[in-house]
Structures are given as C-alpha cells and as structure tokens.
Amino acid sequence: MGSAVRVLAEATPATRDRYVDLLRVGSLAVVVLGHWMMAAVTPDGVGNLLAVVPALQPLTWLLQVMPVFFFVGGFSHALSYRSLLRKRPEGSAASASADSATSADSVYAAFLRARLQRLLRPTMVFVLVWGVVALLVQLLGGGGGLTGVTLRLVTQPLWFIGIYLAMVAFTPPLLRLHERYGWGAFAGLAGAAAAVDVLRFAAGVPYVEFLNFAFVWLAVHQLGFLRADGRLGAGSASGAGLAPSTRLRSLRSLRVPALLAGGGLIGAAVLVAAGPYPLSMVGMPGEKVSNMAPPTLALLAHGLWLVGAVELLRAPAARLLARPRAWRTVVAANGVAMTAFLWHLTAMLGVYGALLALDVPLPEPATAAWWAQTPLRLAAAAALTAALVAAFRTFEHPAPPSATTPAPGSGPLAALGATLCLLGVLGLSMVGLGGLLEGRTALLIAIPVSAPAAVAMALGGWLLVERAGRGAR
C-alpha cells in the first residue's frame, strides 16, 4: 500500500487544492476522536461525558466539525459536476432545448453514480455485516446489556451519510442558484433557517423544525460553492517577504474569512446567551432543545465560524502540504477515511466489551481513574479500528468509470434511487439493528420503518443509481 500511496501522491496535479483533502480527513478524525472521548460507558449502559461534566460543553465549539466536512463537500461537488458538464459531447450546449435537457439529465445520472459509489459501497458492506451479526445474536437469544446498546448505537452515525446523500442530490439545482445569485443563494437558505426557528420557538408551529435539516446543512454546503469560485477570498501568501502591494492584497483576501469567523462566533454566542439554544453544539441526552437534531440557527452560526477559521489557516496549511511526507499522509488517510468513520464505534464498543468480558473494572466516568485509563482505551480503539480498516478498506476504492453514457431520461431514475438511499440510510440510523425479530420500528417522516425495510430501500436505491448512471451498453 505504501508504494501505491507514493505513486498517487507524486501524481497529484499542481492545480489540486490539497487543503480540501486535509480538511476532509481532519474533520472525520475529529469526529471519531470526539465520539471516543464522549462515551461514558459503565456496566449499566453508555452515557455522555458532556452530561456528566457540563463544564466540558464549550469544547464542542471546537470539536463539532461536521460543518467543515459539508463545506468541503460543496466545494468538491461543484468541481465534479462542472467537470462532467464540460465533458459532454460536442454540440450539447448549442443543441435544441430538448437535447440540452436530455444531456443535463444524463450528466446528473453520471454525477450521482460517481459521487455515491465511494460513499455507498463501504456503507452497504458495513450495514450487511452488522445486519448478519445482529440477526445471529438475536437468534441465539442475545441482545441485552452492552450488546443491545451496541446494536442500537453502531448505526447512529449513518445520519451523516444520509445528509451527505441529500447534498449530492441537490447539487445541480443549488449550483445553478449559486451561479445566478452568488451570496444571495446562501443568504436565502440562511434566511429560511432563521424563519424556521422563529416559527418553531416564537409561534410554536409543530414539526416545522425538521425543515432545518435541509436549510442549515445546505447553507453550509453552499459556502463550498462560493469557495470553488474564489468568493471566500483567503489567499495563499503568508505576507512575509512580499512587496507592500502584494502583502496588502494578501491581507485583503483574509477579510471574508475573518468576517465569517468573527460574525459566526459572535452570532452563535448571542443566540446561545439570549435565545432558547443550548450551549452544546452536539446533542445531549434528555435536553428539550438540541442544536443538532434538528439543526438550529445557532448551529449555522457555529458553522460560519468554523468555515471562516479553517479558511484563515489555508496559507500555512498549504505550505505544510507542499512537503512530500505530509501530503503522502493525507493521501493515505483519504483512501480509508470513510471506512474508519463507519467502523470506529464498532471498535470503541468492542474495546469496552472486551474489558467487561475480562472483568477489568470500569471506573466511574470523569473520575481520576477514568481519565488515567483514557489513553489506553483510545489506543486500543485506534488499533482495533486500524484492523477493521485493513479488513474492509478495499470496498472504499471506487469502481472503474463506466464505459457507457447514461441513457436519455436517466436523471429521474437516478434521483429516485438517491431518494430511496437517503430515506433508507436515515431510517436505519434511527431504528438501529436491535429488535430485528420483534419488528422494531422508528418514525421516519411520520412513517414507521423497520431495519429490514430501511436496508431494502438503501440497497434498491443504490441499484437504481448504478443502473441510471451506467446506461446501456
């Protein structure tokens, strides 16, 4: 694998934005570490360290980095979709409106297939492996204690996959809005998120808050479009040793990121201090209002602060990534990042299960003994995650590009497939894999969904996207 990484790293085009790759890997790594740290496991169940020690909740303003991943997704999706548009057959752009619509339809199907492959292949393997394990455990009469908690928890991070699928599916229309309105498209989504919170908290309108799963995250995604067009303005020069005029331009290029970071941080602080929003930027057990589920305007402000902060760090990060060893590390991590994310809770709960099976005492969370044991637990979880990555990383490698062009009319079929994938993955994140034999269900948009039904929707949707994106030979 080392030689393959070296070849990939050395073949990197000079035009590639390496910082985006670092942000993608770094944000997932922070999420994994945060999950490992927040787990307060005892023989009675799994709690949240932030609930045990509320004074630690301000740390979520640094460690809740999912907005960064979605921001980077917007940047990558814009480049990918525009690249496919440029590769259309000659004459497509100048053809009649019906032919142009057909061409865009085919591009959309190819775009969905290309973007969903690397995401869904490791996800479906994870789901199928855990589905078989869950079924065997319950057929053998298990499913209680930490095992039952594990069957419920391991699928919860899939909500992130579901939201990301929605972002991929909405990229073409939202990219057109961006190209027409620029910052206005982002402002529209942010304004809609604010209106939802007003209706929710001031007017008491029921269920309206769930709209912010779209408005908040798509607003963050829209910032990635702005970055792709150079509208965020962070320069690559450090200012040291530059001519005064060049240094001035470099400083001016930091103005937008500084405004985003400062405005977002102040806005989030004001909303938390004066409004109904909790301090924690991650969900807390038993809280009446969560900034995460559904997302709130405070979380959007938090996202603005993070996006501005990471853009301010772009220049020093670019200098670091120009070093071959640093870039090879990022390339290697990018090749397994999704697999590690999918299996990291499995590894963590496996470590705790082994400790309980070996009768190793589990100290009370947040005690001195608990903190002393933490480095060992983290090291064990990292080692087990590495083993799981070694076993399953091959499924993260994208399949070879299709040698065919998607057929006319393939866009709606691909959109239907993406919708089914989205609903299936979100449904599975809610219902978990416990209670398979009892037919346990959870409400997904007011419809009860079971784990088998969710898996069937996800698999069926993926097959539709594959069929639409490949076309007929």
C-alpha angles and dihedrals in degrees: 000000000000093000092047091052090049091052092049093047093049091048093055110128115242089236095060116113099229093183090069090058090050091050091050093052094038095051093051091046091053091050091051093048091046092053091049092049097045095051109106101188123184131165086265098056147290121305136173121261090212089061091048092048108026090179087075094061095094087067088072087072086071102029101045093088103152089111088063092055092050091046090054088047091058091052093049094044092053092052093044096049094045090049091055091048091054090051094058115123115277113274096028094113093048097044127104118290093258092052091045091052090049090051092050088047091057092045090054092053092048091047093052093048093048095047097041098047099074091040100047103037095066090036094055091046089052092049095047094047092049091043091057091046092049092049093049092047092052095043088055091052098256130122102109131112118007090347091062091046089051093052088054099043106042093072097045095090088060088085085079091056090050094052091047090052089055091052091052092049093049096044099098098051094039091047089055089051089050092050090052102039106018110189088008091070091054091045090053093054092044090049090050090052090052091048091052091054091048091052090045101047104023102034099028094227107174123237094000090112091073090070087073091070082075104031099047099043095040089051090056089046089052090060087064089059089053090051091050088058094046092249096133091063105210107155127215098226121097095209094234113127094001129131113265093251092050091046090052092052089049091053092047090052088062093057098090095046090047091051091048093048096044096039093045094048093047092044093051091047093050093047092050093045097045106023140058093270121120123234096241117084090204128063117275126203114259098005118142094216125034125191089211110042101066100008118241138207087259090060090050090053088049089052091053091053092051094046091050092047095051091046090054087057095051098100099052090042091053090054090050093049091052086074110093096224094050092048093048089054091053092046092051093048093048090057093062104022097108093046091051091049093051095049103035095094090048088055094046095049089043090058092051091046090053091050091052093045090052091047091241107162115249108214120222109273117267094014121127091256091051093052091046090054094046099087091053092049091049092049091049092048091049092050093049091046089052090053092050091047090052089053098046108023094101090072091061092063109100119245117248114279115268115263091213136071119242111258122250111275093027093121097078091046090051091047090052090050092050090050092052090048090050094049093044095050093044091047092052092049088056102042100037124198099282120106095028093147092046093052095242113192139188130202114260110183089335093310121110110236128185127208094254091050091049092050091048091052093049094047094043091049092049091052090051092051091048092049094047094044096048099047125196121310 
